[in-house]
Amino acid sequence: MEDTYRTIEAPAEGLYKEKGSKFIALAYPVYTEEEVKDTLAELRKKYYDARHHCYAYVLGADQSRYRANDDGEPNHSAGDPILGQIRSTALSNVLIVVVRYFGGTKLGVSGLINAYKVAAADALAQATIVEGHETVLLQAHYAYPQMNDVMSLVKEYDLTVKDQHFELDCRLTLEVRKSLQEEIILKLEEMEDVTVEELTDLNATL
């Protein structure tokens, strides 16, 4: 289906050494640019003494959002080889950061391309590949008497509840597969006094 993609189940690590230089590849499942930024910031703190933190990521079931960054290495010698490994394994919602400790001997552009490629490939080889589904966040607003109808729908479709607020006016934030989005919205809106909106960020509900 169009909302299905391949990704990695959990963080994984790879390693490549060449002429004293050490390339530590760290692969992460990520879903937003914000997660990418946060992960990079953490790694720059952890590996503060490394020469380079080169990376690439691909986001979205359609793999439409991506970026490669050489972080000071010669143009296209680091980010692109990392990105190439993500694409060659047809993965998405994945970030790979390769941290380089310089060993004193220059590797040349072809040597760098190989090093970043092999390190990234090693990280992915250590990872467990799983099938993911692109999802959207829907927030339903309804009066307390509609609680049973709304919760029955949640149970019927086995939806993930991300946030809930039960008082006189109730609010429920649901994670829904993109392919089911229109169907779920229609069913909710068919209920009396129920309104639905799509959220771009879970923080908007909290």
N, C-alpha and C positions, 0 to 999 in steps of 0.2 A: 504493500500500500504506500501511497505517497507520503505518509507521515512516519514511515519506518526508516531507520538508519542503523548503521553499525557503529558501535563506540567501545570504549574500554570500561570494564566494570569498576576498577579501582586504580589508584596511582601505581606506577611501575617505574623501575629504574634500570638504566643501561650504562655501560662504561666502555670507553675506547681509549687506548694509550698509544702515543706515537712520539718518538724522539723526545721523551721527557714531558711532553704535554699530556694533560689528562682531560678527557671530555666526559663529563657526567651528564647523562641524559635523563630527564625527569618528565614522565608523561602523566597527564591528569585528565579526568573527565571534567569538562566545563560546559556551561550552558549560556553564559552571557559575557560580553566584553568586560563587565565589572568584575566578574570572577577571574578573568584573565589578568586584569590589573592587580587585583589583590594577591593572586598567586605569585606574580612577578615581584611584587613588593616584598613578600615574605622571603622569596628565594634570594633576592638581592641582599637582604639582611643576613640570612643564614650563610650565604657564600659571599660575604662582603669582600673577601680578599682575592676573589677570582678576577681574571682579566676581562672576560666577556660573559654575558648572559644572553645568548642568541636564542631565538624562539620562532615558532610558527603555530598557528591554530586554524582550525576549520570549525565553523558553527552552522547549525541548521540542518534539517533533514535533507534539504536540497544542496547542501555544501556551498551555499551562495556567499557566506561571509567568511573571509579568510584574511590572514596577514602573515607576512614573513619579515623578520627583523635581524639584520646582521650585527647589531650592537658593536660597531667599530671594526669588525672584520672587513676584508675587501668585499666590494659589492657582489652580491649573489653567491658568496662562497659559504654562507652559513644558513641563513634563513630559508633560502630556496631548497637546498638539499633536505632540510628538516621537513618542510612543507611537502616535498616530493614523496617522502616516506609515508606521511599521513594519507596522501592521495593514492599512492600505489596500493595501500591496504584498504582503500575505499571507506575510510573512517570519517566520522564527523563528531562534533562536540568534544574535540580533543585538543589539548595544548601540550606541546613538547618544548621544554626549555633545555638547552644544552649549555652547561656551565663549563668554561674552559680555564684551566690553570696552565699558564704558559711555561714551557720547560726550557726556554732559552734558545731553542733551535727553530728557525722559521720552517714552515712546512710547504710554503708556496700555495698558490690558489688551488691547484688540483689536489694537493695533499689535504688542504682544509675541507674542500668539498667532500672528499672521501671520508674524512674523520667525522664531520657532522652527520653525514648520511649513515655511516655505520653505527655511530652512537645512538642516533634516533631509532634506527632499525632494531638495535638491541633492546631498547626500552620497550618497544612495541612487541618484540618477541617474548618478553617477560610478562606482558599484560594478558588478561583474559578478555577476549572479544565477546561482546554481548549485543543483542538486538535492542535498540531503544525506540521509543515512540515520541514524536514531537507532540507537546501538549500546550494547552492554553489555560489561563486562569479565568474562571467565571465566578462572578459574585452574584448570589441571589438574595434579594430583599423580599421579605414576606411577613405577614402577621402570624402571631403564634398559632392560631387555629389551623394554618396550612402546614404545620410542622410534619405531620404524619405523611402527607402526600409528597412533600419534598424529600423526606428521609427515605421513603419507599423507592423513589427514583434513584437516589444515591446508592441504595442497596442493589437495585435491579442492574445497574450498570457498573457496580463495584468501583465507584468513583473515590478518589482520594480527597479527603477533607483537609484543607491546609489551614483554615481558620474558621472559628464559629463564635457567634454572639447571640445568645438566646435570652431575649427579654420580651417586652410587649411587641416591639418591632425586632424581627430576627434577621440575622445576616449570616450567610454561609459562603465561604470561598472554596471552590472546587477546582481540582486539577483534572482536565478532560483531554482525552486524545483529540488531536486536531480534526481527524476524520469524523469524529462524532459531535463536533462542536455545534453545528446547525441543528442536528437532531435533538441534542440535550436542551439547547435554548428554546426550541419550539415546544418541547414537552413541558418545560418550566413555565413558559409564557401562556400555555393553555390553562394553567391552574389559575384560580381566582386570586387576585391581589398579589401576584408574584411578578417582580421585575428582575431583569438580568442585565448585567453589564460585563464586558470583557476588561480584564485588568492587564496592565503591562508589567506590573511589579507587585509582588506580594507585600512589600512594605507599605503599599498604599492602603492595605487593609488593617494594619496593626496599630 
